[in-house]
Amino acid sequence: MDSPDFTSHSGETGFNIYSGENYSASGILIEDCMFSWYRNNVIQGPGTLEDMVVRRCIITDNYDTSAHSQGLYTNNVSMLLEENVFDHNGWYKQSINSDNDQSDGQATIYNHNTYFSLSHDVTFRGNIFLRASSIGNKWTANNGEASACNIAIENNLYVEGEIGISMGGNTAGPLRFRDIRIADNVMLDIGRGQPTSRTLGWGIDIQEWDSGSVENNFILHNSSSVVRNVYAINLNGAGGTRNVVINGNTVYGVPTNSSLVFVKDTVSDCIFSNNTVWGTGTNGRLLNSGNYQLGGVTFSNNIYYGERAPGEWFTLPNGSGDINDWKIFSGETGSETQPEQYPDPDRTIESYNSHLGGEATFTDFINEVRKQSKRNWRKEYTAAAINEWIRAGFGISSVHYHYSGKGLPVNFSVSGTDEVRVFSINGRLLGTFANAEDALNMLSYRSMVIIRTTNTCYRFIRLPYRGK
């Protein structure tokens, strides 16, 4: 605002793609673009919007002084969001009184890096989400059962903001989110920056789902001395949640005055297995079932460890409990209470930047990651590379995803009983084939496709259109 070029707070929309009722749009690619200091970027119906792609763009510093503001807002869209950088969207300055006052671009709880409503066939992969006004990824489904479906959020990096991923809330109702996958993401220091001046840091909210999985995510670190309304995973039935698998996640270095994991309300046919919940500090509990019975959740093979007195690790309907009380109450089998010995679990985004030869500061990391472009694309400043380095501190080997910029040799094939399934860019199944060559020959429109095989490491490999 002190710049001589500054004229007013009245922002414009960076890009706005709209499809009216009974109209359709498809196959639009936005790639290698920068959108900064706008009010919003928007893709929305009520018409049909299919196969939208936003890829390797830098979207930063959106805010407004009189209305809600997002990095990207969509409604009724299927799309791919891949390897973008979203930073500091929805706010210009920290909230003064934590009262959602929008004047001067203050942060509010209504502004986010992304806000997706009534989504279907959406994939988020390899994005970096930094310093959201409130939520990194906000999802709503306000039109009843399965009004958001077929959503994959994979191998993204989240730093600061108040909440990592929120999928639930707004209009209540059972089973509104169907076939959801949240996997291999890394969340660091959620809540640290306190944009709305609240003292909360929440990782992943799971509410009113109808089938899905939350697997192999890392929710790590809370270096703020005041942010203590903190949890990593919240499985909340509210009006009804069923068929959700929470497996292989790691929670570490996250002090809280609350509980690291909540499992509560009306849930059925859910699984909580192979997770590590490591409590830091003497105030927080590891898992909280509140006043709810847990007949709808199967617990197995989790590792629990806390610095609080062992008799206070769990919150049960009749008070606190230790691991034996927990096993009796929940029926859990195969759990352990010995802490893991990790190679280097305290890695941070600051130490990563130092590892690359830069300053060990978040500011320097942000400056570097904002320089990403087609002409200056550095793999070391991608979510995939950063997440791999963070996971290595826990002794985890690489997680391989294939991104849309990478083709596949035409002689790629599978053998035996392997199955190759071909999807459109938004996840619709186009057909099943014996090999990739047959798949390419069958394509009848100019697009890119996803190849997924059942028994190999290849997943979501995109092949350019070729032929017809």
QUIRAJO-V221884 format. One line per field, one symbol per residue. ss: DSSP state (H for helix, E for strand, L for the rest). A space follows every 10 residues. Layout:
ss: ???
This chain:
ss: LLLLLLLLLL LLEEEEEELL LLLEEELLEE ELLEEELLLE EEEEEEEEEE EEEEELLEEE LLLLLLLLLE EEEEEEEEEE EELLEEELLL LLELLLLLLL LLHHHELLLL LEEEEEELLE EEEEELLEEE LLLLEEEEEE LLLLLLLEEE EEEELLEEEL LLEEEEELLL LLLLLLEEEE EEELLEEELL LLLLLLLLLE EEEEEEELEE EEEEELLEEE LLLLLLLLEE EEEEEELLLL EEEEEEELLE EELLLLLLEE EEEELLEELE EEELLEEELL LLLLEEEELL LLLLLLEEEE LLEEELLLLH HHLEEELLEE ELHHHHHHHH LLELLELLLL LLLLLLLLHH HHHHHLLLLL LHHHHHHHHL LLLHHHLLHH HLHHHHHHHH HHLLLLLLLL LLLLLLLLLL LLELLLLLLE EEEELLLLEE EEELEHHHHH HHLLLLLEEE EEELLLLLLL EEEELLLL
